[in-house]
Amino acid sequence: MIQNKERFYRLAYSYVQNPDDALDIVQDSIHKAITSKTLKDEKAIKSWFYRIVVNTSLDFLRRKKKVTVVDDTTIQLQMSGHQDHYTDIDLHQSLNELLPEYRSVVVLRYFEDLKLEEVAEILDLNVNTVKTRLYKALKILRVQMDSEEAK
């Protein structure tokens, strides 16, 4: 776990987009891993811990959806009807708009540079399901980026 701590942090950060929350998720994941007795094969510890980080991140996002804190500046911007128009869409913003099951596949495959088989193992999915989700996610991202480019 120590050798891959930066990868685990990046993975958590890709979900929550907040450095403090990402650190909390990694810390919670480490706690869960230490107290858990579900590891069956020590050779699979890396993918096992990736799965814990992904699930902890998704749990965090579910809890966060229930409570949304908005600062005064954001409230004022929304009340004034102010809208920003950007010519270039940020990839991370597009990723955040994807459903979690698509985002997970893209992040693990391209940002963590894992093989499809490893992604399937981490997400506890069939390799063909991972391929399908990856294809759909890339198609959605392409449409989003093309539509933003056209604006």
Summary of the structure (lengths in Angstrom):
residues: 151
radius of gyration: 17.4
end to end distance: 44.2
largest distance: 56.5
contacts: 398
relative contact order: 0.12
helix: 75%
strand: 0%
